[in-house]
Amino acid sequence: MTTTDMSMGKIIFYEERNFQGRSYECMSDCSDMSSYLNKCHSCRVENGCFMVYDRTNYMGNQYFMRRGEYPDYMSMMGWSGPIRSCRMIPMYRGQFRMKIYERENFGGQMHEMMDDCDNVMDRYRMSDCMSCNVMDGHWLMYEQPNYRGRMMYVRPGEYRNFRDMGMGSSRFMSMKRVMDMC
C-alpha cells in the first residue's frame, strides 16, 4: 500500500539574508515566487522537504532542502541568483521503481532500479543516463557518482530529455530514493 501526505511541509522564504525583510510562507508548490517576494536570500524549513529552483516553473538549478535554517543559501549552494520557485516533496512510503535509459527518449540500454545507485557506470556499465521513467516513489538524481554535483528531483512520470527540464547537463550518474530524508 502506498501513502502520500501533501500536508506536512512548511517553508518560509525571506527577502534578505539572515531571515530579514519581507517573508512568504509556503506549504505547497509555488511555480513563481516573484508575485510574493522581489528576491529571496534566506529560508527556514519548518517541516518536510522541498526542492528549490533558480528559475520559475521548477526549472534550472535545483537544491534539496530539509528541515533546518538557511541564513544565506546562495553562498551555501553557489548560486548567483535568488530562489524563483519551489516544490514540496511529499512524504512517501511504498515501493520505489524507476527505469533509467542510456540515451534520450528512452533509447539505448535500460535498467530497472528499486534502490539507491551510487554509480551507474560501475553497477550497470552505462556511460550515461539521459532519460528515465519513474513508476513509483520520488528520487534525486545527481550529475556525478556518489550523490555529488548538481541534482534533479523526479517524481512518477516520464522524463524523455533532461535538457528540456532546464538542466544544463543532460546526464546523471547516481540516484537516491527520497525516503526518510524529510
C-alpha positions, 0 to 999 in steps of 0.5 A: 500500500502506498501513502502520500501526505501533501500536508506536512511541509512548511517553508518560509522564504525571506527577502534578505539574508539572515531571515530579514525583510519581507517573508512568504510562507509556503506549504505547497508548490509555488511555480513563481515566487516573484508575485510574493517576494522581489528576491529571496536570500534566506529560508527556514524549513519548518517541516518536510522537504522541498526542492528549490529552483533558480528559475520559475516553473521548477526549472534550472538549478535545483537544491534539496532542502530539509528541515533546518535554517538557511541564513544565506543559501546562495553562498551555501549552494553557489548560486548567483541568483535568488530562489524563483520557485519551489516544490514540496516533496511529499512524504512517501512510503511504498515501493520505489521503481524507476527505469533509467535509459542510456540515451534520450527518449528512452533509447539505448540500454535500460535498467530497472532500479528499486534502490539507491545507485551510487554509480551507474557506470560501475553497477550497470556499465552505462556511460550515461543516463539521459532519460528515465521513467519513474513508476513509483516513489520520488528520487534525486538524481545527481550529475556525478557518482556518489550523490555529488554535483548538481541534482534533479528531483523526479517524481512518477512520470516520464522524463524523455530529455533532461535538457528540456527540464532546464538542466544544463547537463543532460546526464546523471550518474547516481540516484537516491530514493527520497525516503526518510530524508524529510 
